[in-house]
Amino acid sequence: MARHLLNYYMTLRADRRFPLITQLDLDEIREYVPNSFSLQLDAKAGDPTLRFIGRELSRDCGGDFTNRTLSDLPPQSLLAIVTRNFNQVLEEQGPSILSEGFSDAEGAETLYRAVMLPFSTTGSEIDYIIGAVNRSHGRIIVLGSGKGGTGKSTTAMHLIASLLYRGDRVGSIDLDNFQRTLSRYIENRELLNAQHGLGLPVPNHLSISDWDSGTESFEMHLSRLARSCDYVVIDTPGSDSDLSRVAHSWADTLITPINDSFVDLDVLAVLDNETQKILRLGPYAEMAVEARKQRAAHNRKPPEWIVLRNRLSNLAARNKRRMADTLEKLSTELDFQNGLGFTDRVIYRELFPLGMTLLDLHKETAGITLSMSHVAARQELRALMEQIEPPRAYRSPAFRKPFDTSGAAGANHRPRVMPRLVPTTEDEQ
């Protein structure tokens, strides 16, 4: 949202100090109008007037506050919290972006991002501020492969730790009610923290036992978690289930770890042994394709799909080369990215009962001496993170304090009739 609006703002500004309010074309920002507002500044009164409030923001305020001043807004409304920072635009004499947590009237906490843009009637002084607010929705990463023993939970935990150390708010969900590997991994981590006070960062974790059975309840909890986190990592079971299919339909990023074996490749496709052509889709690929169709039906982008070759051997075997060639062909047919996961190392089996990851080995009480193998394993993790997200500097182990995950999902609707963000001469009269 912010990038789009800022780019549009800069095209309007041209060589003026501030863009003219009369240049504002609502068709260019149509999708943001329900969460937009317009402030008219009055230097004498000192209390800006709300000339327009989008439908979603009005609903949050509990009424229509159009043509009323900022001081009239309910103090705990999202609009009041955002607009009280309007002086920041005046001080900086330019656009302002805010990104904070917000507790609504029911005590539910969500993240929001807002942008406020200065406009002018003359091009030299700020007369209006046009703003838009977006309740953030964290990126949902689903790990699935349609079979067990592929390293999904180990990969999930290392992704979670990487994001936490980077300073992101992370939620996690374990949909495997039988093995509960990710849940036990996090329980081991919390136990180690309690025993030794290490302060290892932990995600806001949920498992199937945390909600009533049924997909509707799961979607409600997932939506709440996604609204209070930057990322939500979901570990799915090695078998097909309704919840797993629903999770896949929510995925922004789908990560499919498979062992470096043609036995595991069957979950993606059944191949002709001689020509290596696809005879038919495997059961897991069918699920992934169906998830894409569901997202398309709801006007959502298809998930970024990454297939990881996990538990790689250090030997350059013929089977290893064949797997690489076959996956390269499949990636074109099924539209996924190929990635290298984790080499088969003893360290991963040693870390699980401790609840630790490769990134935690700087802790003195780990009782594990760093070796070249561990350094190589960290490089594998770094390469995986760079494939999922652009490189960012890792932060210190300090992480954000716990947060509430209650809240409700909102709707994004595009109105047919565009309202005015600023008053016409007739309105002012």
C-alpha positions in Angstrom: 0.0 0.0 0.0 2.6 2.6 1.1 4.9 2.0 -1.8 2.0 2.3 -4.4 0.7 5.5 -2.8 4.2 7.0 -2.5 5.0 6.3 -6.1 1.7 7.9 -7.2 2.4 10.9 -4.9 5.8 11.5 -6.5 4.3 11.4 -10.0 1.9 14.2 -8.9 4.5 16.2 -7.2 6.6 16.8 -10.3 8.7 19.9 -9.7 6.4 21.5 -7.1 7.0 21.5 -3.4 3.7 19.7 -2.8 1.3 18.2 -5.3 -2.0 20.0 -6.0 -5.0 18.6 -4.4 -6.9 19.1 -7.7 -4.6 16.6 -9.4 -5.7 13.7 -7.2 -7.2 11.0 -9.4 -9.3 8.6 -7.3 -9.2 5.9 -9.9 -5.5 5.6 -9.2 -6.1 4.8 -5.5 -9.5 3.1 -5.8 -8.6 0.1 -3.8 -7.5 2.2 -0.8 -10.6 4.4 -0.6 -12.5 2.4 2.0 -9.5 2.8 4.4 -8.7 6.4 3.4 -9.2 9.8 5.0 -8.8 13.5 4.2 -7.8 16.2 6.6 -8.2 19.9 5.9 -5.8 22.0 7.9 -6.8 25.2 9.5 -3.9 27.2 10.9 -6.2 29.4 13.0 -8.3 26.7 14.6 -5.3 24.3 15.0 -7.7 21.3 14.9 -7.9 19.7 11.4 -11.3 18.9 9.9 -12.1 15.4 8.6 -13.4 16.0 5.1 -13.7 12.4 4.2 -13.6 9.1 6.1 -13.6 5.7 4.2 -16.3 3.2 5.0 -14.0 0.8 6.9 -12.5 3.6 9.1 -16.0 5.0 9.8 -17.1 1.6 10.9 -14.2 1.4 13.3 -15.1 4.9 14.7 -18.6 3.8 15.4 -20.2 6.6 13.3 -19.8 9.2 10.6 -17.4 11.9 11.7 -17.2 13.6 8.3 -16.8 17.4 8.6 -16.0 17.1 12.3 -12.6 17.8 13.9 -10.0 15.3 15.1 -10.8 16.1 18.7 -14.3 14.6 18.1 -13.0 11.2 17.2 -13.3 8.3 19.8 -9.8 8.4 21.3 -9.2 4.6 21.0 -10.3 4.4 17.4 -7.7 3.5 14.8 -8.3 6.7 12.9 -7.7 8.8 16.0 -4.5 7.0 16.8 -3.2 7.5 13.2 -4.3 11.1 12.7 -2.9 12.4 15.9 0.4 12.1 14.2 -0.5 14.6 11.5 2.1 17.1 12.9 4.8 14.7 11.8 3.9 15.5 8.2 4.1 19.2 8.9 7.5 18.8 10.7 9.0 16.7 8.0 7.3 18.7 5.2 6.7 15.4 3.4 5.1 12.0 3.5 5.0 10.1 6.7 4.6 6.3 7.2 3.5 4.7 10.5 3.7 1.0 11.4 2.5 0.1 14.9 0.3 -2.2 17.0 -3.3 -1.2 17.7 -5.7 -2.5 20.3 -9.4 -2.0 19.3 -12.4 -1.5 21.6 -12.6 -5.2 22.3 -8.9 -5.4 23.3 -7.9 -7.3 20.2 -4.4 -6.3 19.0 -3.5 -6.1 15.3 -0.7 -4.4 13.3 -1.4 -1.5 11.1 0.5 0.5 8.5 -0.6 4.0 7.6 0.7 6.6 5.1 -0.1 10.3 5.3 0.6 12.5 2.2 0.7 16.3 2.2 -1.2 18.1 -0.5 -1.6 21.8 -1.3 -4.1 24.1 -3.1 -1.2 26.3 -4.2 1.8 23.9 -4.4 3.8 25.8 -1.7 1.9 25.2 1.6 0.3 22.1 3.1 -3.5 22.5 3.1 -4.6 18.9 3.1 -3.3 15.6 4.2 -4.6 12.5 2.4 -4.0 9.3 4.3 -4.7 5.6 4.1 -4.6 2.9 6.8 -4.1 -0.8 6.2 -4.5 -3.4 8.9 -1.5 -5.7 8.2 -1.9 -9.3 7.3 1.2 -11.4 8.0 2.7 -13.6 5.4 1.5 -17.2 5.7 4.2 -19.8 5.1 2.9 -23.4 4.8 5.1 -26.4 4.9 3.6 -29.5 3.3 4.7 -32.5 1.3 2.0 -35.1 1.6 4.2 -37.6 3.4 6.1 -37.8 6.7 9.9 -38.0 7.3 10.8 -35.2 4.9 12.1 -32.7 7.6 9.1 -30.3 7.5 9.1 -29.6 11.2 12.9 -29.1 11.4 12.6 -26.7 8.4 9.7 -24.9 10.0 11.5 -24.4 13.4 14.6 -23.0 11.7 12.5 -20.7 9.6 10.7 -19.5 12.8 14.0 -18.9 14.6 15.4 -17.1 11.7 12.5 -14.7 11.5 12.4 -14.2 15.2 16.1 -13.3 15.4 15.5 -10.9 12.5 13.1 -9.0 14.7 9.8 -10.2 13.1 6.6 -11.1 15.0 6.1 -14.8 14.3 3.1 -17.1 14.9 3.2 -20.8 14.3 0.5 -23.5 13.9 1.0 -27.3 14.2 -1.7 -29.2 12.3 -0.3 -32.6 13.0 -2.3 -33.7 16.0 -0.7 -37.2 16.0 3.1 -36.6 16.0 3.0 -32.9 17.2 6.7 -32.6 16.2 6.7 -28.8 15.9 4.7 -28.4 19.1 7.1 -30.6 21.0 10.1 -28.7 19.5 8.7 -25.4 20.9 7.8 -27.0 24.2 11.4 -28.2 24.5 12.6 -24.7 23.7 10.4 -23.2 26.4 11.6 -25.7 28.9 15.2 -24.9 28.2 14.4 -21.2 28.7 12.8 -21.9 32.0 15.6 -24.1 33.3 18.5 -22.0 32.1 17.1 -18.5 31.5 18.5 -18.4 28.0 15.8 -16.1 26.6 15.6 -18.0 23.3 12.9 -16.3 21.2 9.7 -18.3 20.8 6.7 -17.8 18.5 3.1 -17.3 19.4 2.2 -21.0 18.9 -1.1 -22.8 18.3 -2.0 -26.4 17.8 -5.2 -28.2 16.9 -6.0 -28.7 20.6 -6.2 -24.9 20.9 -9.5 -24.6 19.0 -12.7 -26.4 18.4 -12.7 -29.0 15.6 -13.7 -27.7 12.2 -12.2 -25.6 9.4 -14.2 -22.5 10.3 -12.6 -22.3 13.8 -9.2 -22.9 12.3 -9.6 -20.1 9.8 -10.8 -17.7 12.5 -7.7 -18.5 14.7 -5.4 -18.3 11.7 -6.9 -14.9 10.6 -6.4 -13.5 14.1 -2.8 -14.8 14.3 -2.0 -13.4 10.9 -3.3 -9.9 11.9 -0.9 -9.7 14.8 2.2 -11.2 13.2 4.6 -10.5 10.4 4.7 -14.2 9.5 2.7 -17.3 10.4 4.4 -20.6 9.8 2.1 -23.7 9.5 3.5 -27.2 9.8 1.1 -29.7 8.2 0.8 -33.5 8.8 2.3 -36.1 6.4 -1.2 -37.2 5.4 -4.2 -35.6 3.7 -6.7 -33.8 5.9 -9.4 -31.1 5.5 -7.4 -28.7 7.7 -4.2 -29.2 5.7 -6.1 -28.4 2.5 -7.6 -25.2 4.0 -4.1 -24.2 5.2 -2.7 -24.6 1.7 -5.5 -22.4 0.3 -4.2 -19.6 2.7 -0.5 -20.0 1.8 1.3 -17.0 0.5 4.4 -19.2 0.4 4.3 -22.9 0.1 7.4 -24.9 1.0 7.6 -28.6 0.1 10.5 -30.4 1.5 11.2 -33.8 -0.1 13.9 -36.3 0.5 16.4 -36.6 -2.3 14.8 -39.7 -3.6 12.5 -40.8 -6.5 10.3 -42.4 -3.9 9.4 -38.9 -2.5 9.1 -37.5 -6.0 6.0 -39.6 -6.5 4.0 -37.1 -4.4 4.6 -34.5 -7.1 4.3 -36.5 -10.3 4.2 -40.0 -11.7 6.8 -40.1 -14.4 7.5 -42.3 -17.4 10.7 -44.1 -16.5 12.3 -43.8 -20.0 11.2 -40.3 -21.1 10.7 -38.7 -17.7 7.5 -37.1 -18.9 4.7 -36.5 -16.5 2.0 -39.3 -16.8 -0.2 -37.8 -14.1 0.1 -35.5 -11.1 1.0 -36.9 -7.7 -1.5 -36.6 -4.8 0.3 -33.7 -3.2 0.7 -31.7 -6.5 -3.0 -32.1 -7.0 -3.6 -30.6 -3.6 -1.3 -27.7 -4.4 -3.0 -27.1 -7.8 -6.4 -27.1 -6.1 -5.2 -24.5 -3.5 -4.1 -22.3 -6.3 -7.6 -22.5 -7.9 -9.2 -21.6 -4.5 -7.0 -18.5 -4.2 -7.8 -17.5 -7.7 -11.5 -17.8 -7.0 -11.1 -15.3 -4.2 -8.9 -12.9 -6.3 -5.8 -13.7 -4.4 -2.3 -14.2 -6.0 -1.2 -17.8 -6.3 1.3 -18.9 -3.6 5.0 -18.8 -4.2 5.8 -22.5 -4.3 9.3 -23.7 -3.4 10.3 -27.4 -3.5 13.3 -28.2 -1.3 15.5 -31.2 -1.7 16.1 -32.1 1.9 18.5 -34.5 3.6 20.9 -34.3 0.8 23.9 -36.6 0.7 27.4 -35.1 0.5 28.2 -37.6 -2.2 27.8 -36.7 -5.9 25.9 -39.8 -6.7 24.2 -40.5 -10.0 20.8 -40.6 -8.3 21.4 -37.1 -7.0 22.1 -35.7 -10.4 19.0 -37.4 -11.9 16.9 -35.9 -9.1 18.2 -32.4 -9.9 17.5 -32.8 -13.6 14.0 -34.2 -13.1 13.0 -31.5 -10.6 14.2 -28.9 -13.0 11.9 -30.2 -15.7 9.0 -30.6 -13.2 9.4 -27.0 -12.0 8.5 -25.7 -15.5 5.5 -28.0 -15.7 4.2 -27.4 -12.2 5.4 -23.8 -11.8 7.5 -24.0 -8.7 11.0 -22.9 -7.7 13.7 -25.4 -6.9 15.7 -25.0 -3.7 18.3 -26.9 -1.6 17.2 -27.7 1.9 19.3 -29.3 4.6 22.0 -31.9 4.3 21.6 -35.0 6.4 23.5 -34.0 9.6 23.5 -35.4 13.1 23.3 -31.9 14.5 19.6 -31.6 13.6 18.8 -34.7 15.7 20.8 -33.3 18.6 19.1 -30.0 18.6 15.5 -31.2 18.7 15.4 -32.5 22.4 17.0 -29.2 23.4 14.5 -27.1 21.5 17.4 -25.3 19.9 18.2 -24.3 16.3 21.5 -23.6 14.5 21.0 -20.0 15.3 21.0 -20.6 19.0 24.5 -22.2 19.2 26.1 -19.0 20.4 24.6 -19.8 23.8 27.2 -21.1 26.2 24.9 -23.6 27.9 24.2 -25.4 24.6 26.9 -27.9 25.4 27.7 -28.2 21.6 31.1 -27.2 20.2 30.8 -25.4 16.9 32.4 -27.3 14.0 32.8 -26.7 10.2 29.8 -28.9 9.7 27.7 -26.5 11.8 29.0 -23.5 9.9 28.0 -25.2 6.6 24.6 -26.0 8.0 24.1 -22.3 8.9 25.0 -21.4 5.3 22.3 -23.8 4.1 19.7 -22.0 6.3 20.9 -18.6 5.1 20.5 -19.6 1.5 16.9 -20.9 2.3 16.0 -17.6 3.9 17.3 -15.6 1.0 15.1 -17.6 -1.4 12.0 -16.9 0.7 12.7 -13.3 1.4 15.3 -10.7 0.2 18.4 -10.6 2.4 18.1 -8.6 5.6 20.6 -8.2 8.4 20.0 -10.5 11.4 19.3 -8.7 14.6 20.4 -9.6 18.1 18.5 -12.2 20.1 16.3 -9.4 21.6 12.8 -9.8 20.3 9.4 -8.2 20.8 7.3 -8.8 23.8 4.3 -11.2 23.7 1.1 -9.9 22.2 -2.6 -10.8 22.0 -3.8 -12.7 19.0 -7.5 -12.0 19.2 -9.1 -10.0 16.5 -11.2 -10.3 13.4 -10.5 -10.3 9.7 -11.8 -7.3 7.6 -13.1 -7.1 4.1 -11.7 -5.4 1.1 -14.5 -4.0 -1.1 -14.2 -1.7 -4.1 -17.2 0.7 -4.3 -18.7 1.4 -7.7 -19.4 5.1 -6.9 -16.2 6.9 -5.8 -16.7 9.4 -2.8 -14.9 12.7 -2.7 -11.8 12.9 -0.5 -11.9 16.7 -0.5 -14.9 19.0 -0.5 -16.0 20.8 -3.7 -16.7 24.5 -3.6 -20.4 23.6 -3.2 -19.6 21.5 -0.1 -17.7 24.3 1.5 -20.5 26.7 1.0 
